[in-house]
């Protein structure tokens, strides 16, 4: 976590679950108190990047659900009449 650009770049490759789990660890470490102010700031920055990654995943999931719902409402999924 010493290279902030490397840490932020690394976040972009994380799955939602990986980002969430690491964010939980970062928050726990911040709550326990980091040994130095510099380390606290690095953790905070990493946490912000992880939270943004989680939000990106959640917004993407929401868009996919809305698209699926819209498709169903337009009649794109008309399987209820099959087999009757």
JOLIN-V963886 format. One line per field, one symbol per residue. phi: phi as a letter, one per 20 degrees, with the letter a starting at -180 (. if undefined). psi: psi as a letter, one per 20 degrees, with the letter a starting at -180 (. if undefined). burial: 1 if it has 16 or more other C-alpha atoms within 10 Angstrom, else 0. Layout:
phi = ???
psi = ???
burial = ???
//
This chain:
phi = .feffffffgffeefgffffffffffffffffnffcfgfffffgfffffffffffgffffffffffffffffffnfcdefefme
psi = jhohhhggghhhiqrgggggghgggggghhhhoqhrggggggggggggggghggggghhgggggghggghgghijinlihiqj.
burial = 000000110010010100110110010001000000000101111110111011001000000000000000000000000000
//
